[in-house]
Amino acid sequence: MLGLVWNPALDGGETVPAMSAKVKNLVAKLAEVCWDGGSLDGGELQELLVEADVLTGVVVNEPCGERCRCAEYDVAPPWVCYRLTEAFK
């Protein structure tokens, strides 16, 4: 595993250094997977996004909208529906 370190001197913009440490870590992990020739499945990516506070899980008992996929799984409610946190809306 590579030991990636954030270097704000190389980002070239003002918004990148303002990112939280968790989001910087997420970007480093994604880059590491790419550089190592690996891949992520949807569940692995979802876990990383939750760890970075990009997504949050909300417990629901019915589909939360037209595009809700929670009800597609063959389990009875309640389901955990993952949504963007306020910072990423």
N, C-alpha and C positions, 0 to 999 in steps of 0.2 A: 504494500500500500504506500502511495506517495505521501509525503508530508507536505501538503500544500499550505502555503502561508499567504494571507492577503497582503498585497502591496499597493496601498492607495496611491503611491506615486506613479503607478503605471496605468491607472484606470482612465485618465483623461477626461473625467467629468466630475461634476459636483454631486450628483445624485447617488453614485455608487458608494462613496464613503459614508453616506447617511444611512445605508442599509444596516439592519441589525446584525449582530454577530451570528445569529442563527441563520439568517438568509445568506450571509457570506459563506458559512459552513455548508449550506445546501449547494450553493454554486460550486464550491470546491469539490464536494462529493460527486456531483454530476459530471464535472470535468474529469475527475479521476476515473469514473466508470468509462467515459468515452476514450480517454487516453490509454486505458488498459485493454481496450477492445471489447469491453463487456457490454451488457445491456441490462435494462431494468424492466420488470413487468409492472403492470399497473398498481399492484399491491405494494411493491417496493417503493415506487415513486410516491404513492399516497402516504406511506409511512414517513418518508423524508419530508414531504410537504407539511405534514402534521407537526413533526419535530421542529420545523422552521417557522411555525406559526403562520403559515400561508393558508392552511386549511384547518378547520375545526370540526369536530364531530358533534352532531345534534341528534338526540334521540327522538324519533318520530313513530307514530302509530298508524299513519296512513301516508300514501304518496304525497309529497309536498308540492307537486306541480306537474305540468305536462311532461317535462324532461326528466323527472325523477326516476332513477334506476333502482332505488331501494327495493321496490316491490317486485323487481324482476328475479330476485334471488328466491330460491325455494325454501324459505324459512318464514315462519309466522312473525308478525311484528311483536315487539318493537324492533325497529331497525336503527342503525346509526347512519345518518345522512351527512356526508362531508360537504362543507361549504367554505367559500373563501372567507377569511377573517376580514374585519372592517378595514384593516390597513391595505388590503389588496383588492377592494371593490372599486 
